[in-house]
């Protein structure tokens, strides 16, 4: 097992390069930007459809109003995502371009929408067909969103532009500078739309769905879901945020399947698609990647080791809402050979069990999209439209996860207990050394100096992670420490990518350890704006979230001493 862990760890640089891929990140960031739209529309669907389950049907006029909110939000998701993905990719390109020769991201967004409509949407009497503006047009949206920024990048790098006299204001000059890449993009997709339909006999969006249909089918099979959720867990096991790598590649499948399930459900048919956001949130990652909910409960309530019991009590509430970094780094589970087998296998077994219920027992798959922080068992019941079998599956998943994790938990608990007894019941200093150093003699002077010499200075700290959930724990800890010590400091959390245009608003930006592969990019951006940056190890990060004074010391040390 140790050799296997070492082999996987040696592959970490390659996995980090994959996570750094601009196109995967663009899909992820583009979808993150659209999550409020998806959740907003889903709330209307819940209101419109859930009463039907209990025999109540809304009057026709009320039903139409509820569905209108859905159709004009989720129904144009591809139009929204082509713009957000193109902007994200443009921002990534701009990081590598000179400051005085940047791509106009607003122009890219506008042109991407135009080109997507040209390529994918048919004209009908009185307007446009909406068939491919929603989830069915996502693959086309990806293609357009990848190509347009590259056309702009080529023109900007090679200075292909209409140059105006120096006397012309910059905003007017920028309009003409964007004209050539705009024209090239629109003409390109206009010609493609004309010739493609003549050659293939169908629109591009319809064709690309046919091409990828075998992939969608394969991904929804037992082997497909095992690869997808096993990969997510494996990446996280070596300390890389797995969903950031895997989910962008299957986002289109997730959304297409949830739409198909909803349509089947509304028609009174069996919703058979397995691979959806809900499957990821409330089945495979029940309590977070690795399906750690029941492991955290065991640590909190039956562990004999002081370390595991303390970590479990601290982690159980966040894990209930699928924020499991405290248990991943605190136990730790990351790179811990004892937990390699359950951490990889439990998510796969959970999804296989869910698939068995759908295919063999007639249970519906997920028909609604819910926030990923919804407690897992509740999310399973709500997301499947109160499927009767979900009330059986939910406790069964908890039982199976407990049975699989329990022997590994007992082995590790026994190991830690023996070490604690050997060390007079003390938790090993190495687990807390990094943070203890921050509060050791001499470090307190950092806080005192900050309070006395910079009492009137307002400090701002930003903490980043993949989704803004884990980072909020450290942000709150820093703010709490500042309040306790009278330091004029605010701290907030964001998802990585949301900070791009706000870097110079902060004195310090801290990157969570699971996003460490992005630190070089973050440091480059921060250095350009004169903002301090830092990242931490997993154990240090978890301890900082528990110790507000140490969290404050950490932030002040980076701001004033580096």
C-alpha positions as CSV (number, residue, x, y, z in Angstrom):
1,X,0.0,0.0,0.0
2,X,2.8,2.4,0.8
3,X,4.4,1.8,-2.6
4,X,1.0,2.5,-4.3
5,X,0.6,5.7,-2.3
6,X,4.2,6.7,-3.3
7,X,3.5,6.0,-6.9
8,X,0.3,8.1,-6.9
9,X,2.2,10.9,-5.1
10,X,4.9,10.9,-7.8
11,X,2.2,11.6,-10.4
12,X,1.0,14.7,-8.4
13,X,2.8,17.2,-10.7
14,X,1.1,15.8,-13.7
15,X,-2.3,16.0,-12.0
16,X,-1.6,19.5,-11.0
17,X,-0.9,20.4,-14.6
18,X,-4.2,19.0,-15.6
19,X,-6.0,21.1,-12.9
20,X,-4.1,24.1,-14.2
21,X,-5.5,23.6,-17.7
22,X,-7.1,26.8,-18.9
23,X,-10.0,25.2,-20.7
24,X,-11.1,23.0,-17.8
25,X,-10.8,26.0,-15.5
26,X,-12.9,28.1,-17.8
27,X,-15.7,25.5,-17.8
28,X,-15.5,25.3,-14.0
29,X,-15.4,29.1,-13.5
30,X,-18.1,29.7,-16.1
31,X,-20.4,27.2,-14.4
32,X,-19.7,28.7,-11.0
33,X,-20.8,32.1,-12.3
34,X,-24.1,30.5,-13.5
35,X,-24.8,28.5,-10.4
36,X,-27.1,31.3,-8.9
37,X,-29.2,31.1,-12.1
38,X,-29.4,27.3,-11.9
39,X,-30.4,27.3,-8.3
40,X,-32.9,30.1,-8.8
41,X,-34.6,28.3,-11.6
42,X,-34.6,25.0,-9.6
43,X,-36.4,26.7,-6.7
44,X,-39.3,27.5,-9.1
45,X,-39.4,23.9,-10.3
46,X,-39.6,22.6,-6.8
47,X,-42.5,24.9,-6.1
48,X,-44.2,24.0,-9.4
49,X,-43.7,20.2,-9.2
50,X,-43.4,19.0,-5.6
51,X,-47.1,19.6,-4.8
52,X,-47.9,17.2,-7.6
53,X,-46.3,14.4,-5.7
54,X,-48.8,14.9,-2.9
55,X,-51.8,15.1,-5.3
56,X,-52.1,18.9,-5.6
57,X,-52.0,20.5,-9.0
58,X,-51.5,24.3,-9.4
59,X,-54.1,26.2,-11.5
60,X,-52.9,26.5,-15.1
61,X,-52.2,30.2,-14.9
62,X,-50.0,29.8,-11.7
63,X,-48.2,26.8,-13.3
64,X,-47.4,28.8,-16.4
65,X,-46.0,31.7,-14.3
66,X,-43.7,29.3,-12.4
67,X,-42.5,27.6,-15.5
68,X,-41.8,30.9,-17.2
69,X,-39.2,31.7,-14.5
70,X,-37.6,28.4,-15.3
71,X,-37.7,28.7,-19.0
72,X,-36.1,32.2,-19.0
73,X,-33.3,31.2,-16.7
74,X,-32.4,27.5,-17.1
75,X,-33.9,27.6,-20.6
76,X,-31.2,29.9,-21.8
77,X,-28.3,28.4,-19.8
78,X,-26.2,27.7,-22.9
79,X,-26.4,31.4,-23.9
80,X,-25.3,32.4,-20.4
81,X,-22.5,29.8,-20.2
82,X,-21.0,30.6,-23.6
83,X,-20.4,34.1,-22.3
84,X,-19.1,33.2,-18.8
85,X,-16.8,30.4,-20.1
86,X,-15.4,32.7,-22.8
87,X,-14.8,35.5,-20.2
88,X,-13.0,33.1,-17.9
89,X,-10.8,31.8,-20.7
90,X,-10.1,35.3,-21.7
91,X,-9.1,36.2,-18.2
92,X,-6.7,33.3,-18.2
93,X,-5.1,34.4,-21.5
94,X,-4.8,38.0,-20.2
95,X,-2.7,36.8,-17.2
96,X,0.0,35.8,-19.8
97,X,-0.3,38.9,-22.0
98,X,1.4,42.3,-21.4
99,X,-0.7,44.7,-19.3
100,X,-0.9,47.2,-22.1
101,X,-2.0,44.6,-24.6
102,X,-5.0,42.8,-23.2
103,X,-8.1,41.2,-24.7
104,X,-11.3,43.0,-24.1
105,X,-13.3,40.4,-22.1
106,X,-16.6,42.3,-22.5
107,X,-16.3,42.2,-26.3
108,X,-15.5,38.5,-26.1
109,X,-18.6,37.8,-24.1
110,X,-20.8,39.7,-26.6
111,X,-19.3,38.1,-29.7
112,X,-19.5,34.6,-28.1
113,X,-23.2,35.0,-27.6
114,X,-23.7,36.2,-31.2
115,X,-21.6,33.3,-32.6
116,X,-23.3,30.7,-30.5
117,X,-26.7,31.9,-31.8
118,X,-25.3,31.8,-35.4
119,X,-24.0,28.3,-35.0
120,X,-26.7,26.6,-32.9
121,X,-30.0,28.4,-33.0
122,X,-32.5,28.2,-35.8
123,X,-34.6,31.1,-37.0
124,X,-38.3,30.6,-36.8
125,X,-41.2,32.9,-37.7
126,X,-41.2,35.7,-35.2
127,X,-37.8,35.0,-33.6
128,X,-35.5,32.2,-32.6
129,X,-36.1,28.6,-31.7
130,X,-35.2,28.0,-28.0
131,X,-34.5,24.3,-28.4
132,X,-30.7,24.6,-28.2
133,X,-30.5,27.7,-26.0
134,X,-30.7,25.6,-22.8
135,X,-29.0,22.5,-21.7
136,X,-29.0,20.9,-25.2
137,X,-26.8,23.6,-26.5
138,X,-24.0,23.3,-23.8
139,X,-21.6,21.3,-26.0
140,X,-21.9,23.9,-28.7
141,X,-21.4,26.6,-26.2
142,X,-18.1,25.0,-25.1
143,X,-16.9,24.9,-28.7
144,X,-17.7,28.6,-29.3
145,X,-16.4,29.7,-25.9
146,X,-13.0,28.0,-26.6
147,X,-12.6,29.4,-30.1
148,X,-13.6,33.1,-29.8
149,X,-11.0,34.0,-27.1
150,X,-8.3,32.3,-29.3
151,X,-9.3,34.4,-32.3
152,X,-9.0,37.5,-30.1
153,X,-5.7,36.3,-28.6
154,X,-4.3,35.8,-32.1
155,X,-5.3,39.3,-33.2
156,X,-4.0,41.0,-30.0
157,X,-0.7,39.2,-29.9
158,X,0.0,40.0,-33.6
159,X,-1.3,43.5,-33.3
160,X,-3.9,42.9,-36.0
161,X,-6.1,46.0,-35.3
162,X,-7.4,49.2,-36.7
163,X,-5.1,51.9,-35.3
164,X,-6.5,55.3,-34.5
165,X,-4.7,58.6,-34.0
166,X,-3.4,59.4,-30.6
167,X,-5.9,62.1,-30.2
168,X,-8.8,59.6,-30.2
169,X,-10.0,58.8,-26.7
170,X,-9.1,55.3,-25.5
171,X,-12.7,54.0,-25.2
172,X,-13.3,54.9,-28.9
173,X,-10.0,53.4,-29.9
174,X,-10.8,50.2,-28.1
175,X,-14.1,49.9,-30.1
176,X,-12.1,49.9,-33.4
177,X,-9.4,47.6,-31.9
178,X,-12.1,45.0,-31.3
179,X,-13.7,45.4,-34.7
180,X,-11.3,43.0,-36.6
181,X,-11.5,40.0,-34.2
182,X,-15.2,40.6,-33.9
183,X,-15.7,40.5,-37.6
184,X,-13.4,37.5,-38.1
185,X,-15.3,35.6,-35.3
186,X,-18.8,36.4,-36.6
187,X,-17.9,35.7,-40.3
188,X,-16.2,32.4,-39.3
189,X,-19.2,31.0,-37.4
190,X,-21.7,32.4,-40.0
191,X,-19.9,30.5,-42.7
192,X,-19.6,27.4,-40.6
193,X,-23.3,27.4,-39.8
194,X,-24.2,27.6,-43.5
195,X,-21.8,25.0,-44.8
196,X,-22.2,22.6,-41.9
197,X,-25.9,22.2,-42.3
198,X,-25.5,21.7,-46.0
199,X,-22.8,19.1,-45.6
200,X,-24.2,17.2,-42.6
201,X,-27.9,17.8,-43.0
202,X,-28.5,19.0,-39.4
203,X,-27.4,21.9,-37.2
204,X,-24.2,21.8,-35.3
205,X,-25.8,21.5,-31.8
206,X,-27.9,18.5,-33.0
207,X,-24.8,16.9,-34.6
208,X,-22.5,17.3,-31.7
209,X,-25.1,15.7,-29.3
210,X,-25.3,12.7,-31.6
211,X,-21.5,12.4,-31.7
212,X,-21.2,12.5,-27.9
213,X,-24.2,10.3,-27.2
214,X,-22.1,7.2,-26.8
215,X,-19.9,9.0,-24.3
216,X,-23.0,10.1,-22.3
217,X,-24.2,6.5,-22.3
218,X,-20.9,5.1,-21.3
219,X,-20.4,7.7,-18.5
220,X,-23.8,6.7,-17.0
221,X,-22.8,3.0,-16.8
222,X,-21.2,1.2,-13.8
223,X,-17.7,1.5,-15.2
224,X,-18.2,5.2,-16.2
225,X,-19.4,6.3,-12.8
226,X,-16.6,4.3,-11.1
227,X,-14.0,6.1,-13.2
228,X,-15.5,9.6,-12.6
229,X,-16.0,9.3,-8.8
230,X,-13.0,7.2,-8.2
231,X,-10.9,9.8,-10.0
232,X,-12.4,12.6,-7.9
233,X,-11.5,10.7,-4.7
234,X,-8.0,9.8,-5.9
235,X,-7.1,13.4,-6.7
236,X,-8.4,14.6,-3.3
237,X,-6.4,11.8,-1.6
238,X,-3.2,13.3,-2.8
239,X,-4.3,16.8,-1.9
240,X,-5.7,18.1,-5.2
241,X,-9.3,19.3,-5.3
242,X,-10.7,16.5,-7.4
243,X,-14.0,18.0,-8.5
244,X,-12.1,20.9,-10.0
245,X,-10.4,18.5,-12.4
246,X,-13.2,16.0,-13.1
247,X,-16.4,17.9,-13.0
248,X,-15.7,20.4,-15.8
249,X,-15.3,17.4,-18.1
250,X,-18.7,16.0,-17.2
251,X,-20.7,19.2,-16.5
252,X,-22.5,19.0,-19.9
253,X,-23.5,15.4,-19.0
254,X,-24.7,16.4,-15.6
255,X,-26.9,19.2,-16.8
256,X,-28.3,17.3,-19.9
257,X,-29.2,14.3,-17.7
258,X,-31.0,16.4,-15.0
259,X,-33.0,18.1,-17.8
260,X,-33.8,14.7,-19.3
261,X,-34.8,13.3,-15.9
262,X,-37.1,16.2,-15.3
263,X,-38.8,15.8,-18.6
264,X,-39.3,12.1,-18.0
265,X,-40.6,12.8,-14.4
266,X,-43.0,15.4,-15.7
267,X,-44.3,13.0,-18.3
268,X,-45.0,10.3,-15.6
269,X,-42.1,8.2,-16.9
270,X,-39.1,6.6,-15.1
271,X,-36.2,9.1,-14.7
272,X,-33.3,6.7,-15.5
273,X,-30.2,8.9,-15.8
274,X,-27.7,8.4,-13.0
275,X,-24.9,10.9,-13.6
276,X,-26.1,14.3,-12.3
277,X,-25.0,17.0,-9.9
278,X,-27.2,15.5,-7.2
279,X,-25.5,12.1,-7.6
280,X,-22.2,13.8,-6.9
281,X,-23.4,16.0,-4.1
282,X,-25.7,13.6,-2.2
283,X,-24.6,10.1,-3.1
284,X,-20.9,9.8,-4.1
285,X,-19.7,12.6,-1.9
286,X,-22.0,12.2,1.0
287,X,-20.4,14.5,3.5
288,X,-17.7,15.6,1.0
289,X,-15.3,13.8,-1.3
290,X,-14.6,10.3,0.0
291,X,-18.2,10.2,1.5
292,X,-16.8,11.1,4.9
293,X,-20.0,11.9,6.8
294,X,-20.1,8.7,8.8
295,X,-16.3,8.6,9.3
296,X,-16.5,12.1,10.9
297,X,-19.4,10.9,13.1
298,X,-17.3,7.9,14.3
299,X,-14.4,10.2,15.1
300,X,-16.7,12.6,17.0
301,X,-18.6,10.0,19.1
302,X,-16.7,6.7,19.4
303,X,-13.0,7.5,18.9
304,X,-10.8,6.7,21.8
305,X,-7.9,8.8,20.4
306,X,-7.9,12.4,21.7
307,X,-6.8,13.6,18.3
308,X,-9.5,11.9,16.3
309,X,-12.2,12.8,18.8
310,X,-11.2,16.5,18.7
311,X,-11.0,16.5,14.9
312,X,-14.4,14.7,14.7
313,X,-16.2,17.2,17.0
314,X,-14.7,20.1,15.1
315,X,-15.6,18.6,11.7
316,X,-19.0,17.0,12.2
317,X,-21.1,20.1,11.5
318,X,-19.1,21.3,8.4
319,X,-19.1,17.7,7.1
320,X,-22.8,17.6,7.5
321,X,-23.0,20.4,4.9
322,X,-20.3,18.7,2.7
323,X,-17.4,20.9,3.8
324,X,-15.0,18.1,4.8
325,X,-11.5,19.7,4.5
326,X,-11.2,19.8,8.3
327,X,-11.5,16.0,8.5
328,X,-9.5,15.5,5.3
329,X,-6.5,17.4,6.7
330,X,-7.2,17.1,10.4
331,X,-7.4,13.3,10.8
332,X,-5.7,13.2,8.2
333,X,-7.3,11.3,5.4
334,X,-5.2,12.9,2.7
335,X,-2.1,10.7,1.9
336,X,-3.0,8.4,4.8
337,X,-2.4,4.8,3.6
338,X,-4.8,3.4,6.2
339,X,-7.7,5.1,4.4
340,X,-6.8,4.7,0.8
341,X,-9.2,1.8,0.1
342,X,-12.3,3.2,1.8
343,X,-11.7,6.8,0.5
344,X,-11.6,5.6,-3.1
345,X,-14.1,2.7,-2.9
346,X,-17.0,4.1,-0.8
347,X,-18.0,6.8,-3.3
348,X,-18.0,4.2,-6.1
349,X,-20.1,1.8,-4.1
350,X,-22.5,4.5,-3.1
351,X,-23.1,5.4,-6.7
352,X,-23.4,1.7,-7.8
353,X,-26.0,1.2,-5.1
354,X,-27.9,4.3,-6.3
355,X,-27.7,3.0,-9.9
356,X,-29.0,-0.4,-8.7
357,X,-32.0,1.3,-7.1
358,X,-32.7,3.2,-10.3
359,X,-32.3,0.3,-12.8
360,X,-33.6,-2.7,-10.8
361,X,-36.0,-1.2,-8.3
362,X,-37.5,1.6,-10.4
363,X,-36.4,4.5,-8.3
364,X,-36.2,7.9,-10.1
365,X,-32.8,9.6,-10.5
366,X,-32.3,13.2,-9.6
367,X,-34.8,15.5,-11.2
368,X,-34.0,18.8,-9.3
369,X,-30.7,20.7,-8.7
370,X,-30.2,21.7,-5.1
371,X,-27.3,23.6,-3.4
372,X,-24.4,21.3,-2.8
373,X,-24.4,22.3,0.9
374,X,-27.8,20.7,1.4
375,X,-27.3,17.9,4.0
376,X,-26.8,14.7,2.0
377,X,-29.7,12.5,3.0
378,X,-32.1,15.5,2.8
379,X,-30.7,16.4,-0.7
380,X,-31.2,12.8,-1.9
381,X,-34.9,12.8,-0.9
382,X,-35.7,16.3,-2.2
383,X,-33.6,15.9,-5.4
384,X,-35.3,12.7,-6.5
385,X,-38.7,14.3,-6.0
386,X,-39.5,12.5,-2.7
387,X,-39.0,9.1,-4.4
388,X,-40.3,6.5,-1.9
389,X,-37.2,4.4,-2.3
390,X,-35.0,7.4,-1.4
391,X,-36.3,7.0,2.2
392,X,-34.8,3.5,2.2
393,X,-31.6,4.4,0.2
394,X,-30.6,7.3,2.4
395,X,-30.2,5.3,5.7
396,X,-28.8,2.4,3.7
397,X,-26.0,4.6,2.3
398,X,-25.1,5.7,5.8
399,X,-25.1,2.1,7.0
400,X,-22.9,0.9,4.1
401,X,-20.5,3.8,4.6
402,X,-20.2,3.1,8.3
403,X,-19.6,-0.7,7.7
404,X,-16.8,0.0,5.2
405,X,-15.1,2.8,7.1
406,X,-15.3,1.2,10.5
407,X,-12.5,-1.4,10.4
408,X,-10.1,1.2,8.9
409,X,-11.2,3.7,11.5
410,X,-10.6,1.2,14.3
411,X,-7.1,0.5,13.1
412,X,-6.1,4.1,12.9
413,X,-7.8,5.0,16.2
414,X,-5.8,2.3,17.8
415,X,-2.6,3.5,16.3
416,X,-3.1,7.1,17.4
417,X,-4.2,6.0,20.9
418,X,-1.0,3.9,21.3
419,X,1.1,6.9,20.2
420,X,-0.8,9.2,22.6
421,X,-0.2,6.8,25.5
422,X,3.4,6.6,24.6
423,X,3.7,10.4,24.6
424,X,1.8,10.8,27.9
425,X,-1.5,11.4,26.1
426,X,-0.1,14.4,24.2
427,X,-1.0,14.8,20.5
428,X,2.2,14.6,18.5
429,X,3.9,18.0,18.3
430,X,4.5,17.6,14.6
431,X,0.8,17.8,14.0
432,X,0.5,21.2,15.5
433,X,4.1,22.5,15.2
434,X,3.5,24.7,12.2
435,X,0.8,26.6,14.0
436,X,2.3,26.6,17.4
437,X,5.3,28.4,15.9
438,X,3.0,31.2,15.0
439,X,2.0,31.7,18.6
440,X,5.4,31.1,20.2
441,X,7.5,33.7,21.9
442,X,8.2,36.7,19.7
443,X,5.2,36.2,17.4
444,X,2.9,38.1,19.7
445,X,4.9,41.2,19.0
446,X,3.5,41.1,15.5
447,X,0.0,41.6,16.8
448,X,1.2,44.3,19.3
449,X,3.1,46.2,16.6
450,X,0.1,46.0,14.3
451,X,-2.3,47.4,17.0
452,X,0.1,50.1,18.2
453,X,1.7,51.3,15.0
454,X,-1.2,50.8,12.5
455,X,-4.2,51.3,14.7
456,X,-5.9,53.5,12.1
457,X,-5.1,51.3,9.1
458,X,-7.9,49.1,7.7
459,X,-6.6,45.7,6.7
460,X,-8.4,43.4,4.3
461,X,-7.7,39.7,3.9
462,X,-9.2,37.4,1.2
463,X,-9.2,33.6,1.5
464,X,-9.7,31.5,-1.6
465,X,-10.6,27.9,-2.2
466,X,-12.5,26.0,-5.0
467,X,-16.0,27.0,-3.9
468,X,-15.7,29.6,-1.2
469,X,-16.9,27.2,1.5
470,X,-13.6,25.9,3.1
471,X,-12.1,29.4,2.8
472,X,-15.0,30.9,4.7
473,X,-13.8,28.9,7.8
474,X,-10.4,30.6,7.8
475,X,-11.8,34.0,6.9
476,X,-14.2,33.8,9.9
477,X,-11.3,32.7,12.1
478,X,-9.1,35.6,11.1
479,X,-12.0,38.1,11.6
480,X,-12.7,36.6,15.0
481,X,-9.1,36.9,16.0
482,X,-8.9,40.5,14.9
483,X,-12.0,41.4,16.9
484,X,-10.6,39.7,20.0
485,X,-7.2,41.5,19.7
486,X,-8.6,44.9,18.6
487,X,-7.0,44.8,15.2
488,X,-8.7,46.7,12.4
489,X,-9.0,43.8,9.9
490,X,-11.8,42.3,7.8
491,X,-11.6,38.9,6.1
492,X,-13.9,37.4,3.5
493,X,-13.9,34.2,1.4
494,X,-14.4,33.7,-2.3
495,X,-14.1,30.9,-4.9
496,X,-10.9,30.9,-6.9
497,X,-11.5,33.0,-10.0
498,X,-13.9,35.5,-8.4
499,X,-10.9,37.5,-7.1
500,X,-9.4,38.4,-10.5
501,X,-10.6,42.0,-10.7
502,X,-10.4,42.7,-6.9
503,X,-6.8,41.8,-6.0
504,X,-5.8,45.3,-5.2
505,X,-8.7,45.6,-2.8
506,X,-6.8,43.3,-0.3
507,X,-3.6,43.5,1.7
508,X,-3.3,39.7,1.7
509,X,-4.8,36.8,-0.2
510,X,-4.5,33.3,1.3
511,X,-5.0,30.2,-0.9
512,X,-6.4,27.0,0.7
513,X,-4.1,24.0,0.5
514,X,-6.3,22.0,-1.9
515,X,-5.8,24.8,-4.5
516,X,-2.0,24.9,-4.0
517,X,-1.4,24.1,-7.7
518,X,-2.8,27.6,-8.5
519,X,-0.5,29.4,-6.1
520,X,2.1,30.4,-8.8
521,X,-0.6,32.1,-10.8
522,X,-2.0,33.8,-7.7
523,X,1.4,35.0,-6.6
524,X,2.1,36.4,-10.1
525,X,-1.2,38.3,-10.1
526,X,-0.7,39.5,-6.5
527,X,2.8,40.7,-7.0
528,X,1.7,42.7,-10.0
529,X,-0.8,44.5,-7.8
530,X,1.4,44.9,-4.8
531,X,-0.7,42.5,-2.7
532,X,0.8,39.9,-0.4
533,X,-0.1,36.2,-0.9
534,X,0.3,33.0,1.0
535,X,-0.8,29.4,1.2
536,X,-0.5,26.8,3.9
537,X,-0.2,23.1,4.5
538,X,-3.4,21.1,5.2
539,X,-2.8,20.6,8.9
540,X,-1.8,24.2,9.4
541,X,-4.9,25.4,7.6
542,X,-7.2,23.3,9.7
543,X,-5.6,24.4,13.0
544,X,-5.8,28.1,11.9
545,X,-9.5,27.6,11.4
546,X,-9.8,26.5,15.0
547,X,-7.4,29.0,16.5
548,X,-8.5,32.7,15.8
549,X,-5.4,34.1,17.5
550,X,-3.1,32.0,15.5
551,X,-5.0,32.8,12.3
552,X,-4.6,36.5,13.0
553,X,-0.9,36.1,13.7
554,X,-0.5,34.2,10.5
555,X,-2.1,37.0,8.5
556,X,-0.2,39.8,10.2
557,X,3.1,38.0,9.9
558,X,2.7,37.7,6.1
559,X,1.5,41.3,5.8
560,X,4.2,42.9,7.9
561,X,7.2,40.6,8.0
562,X,7.4,39.1,4.5
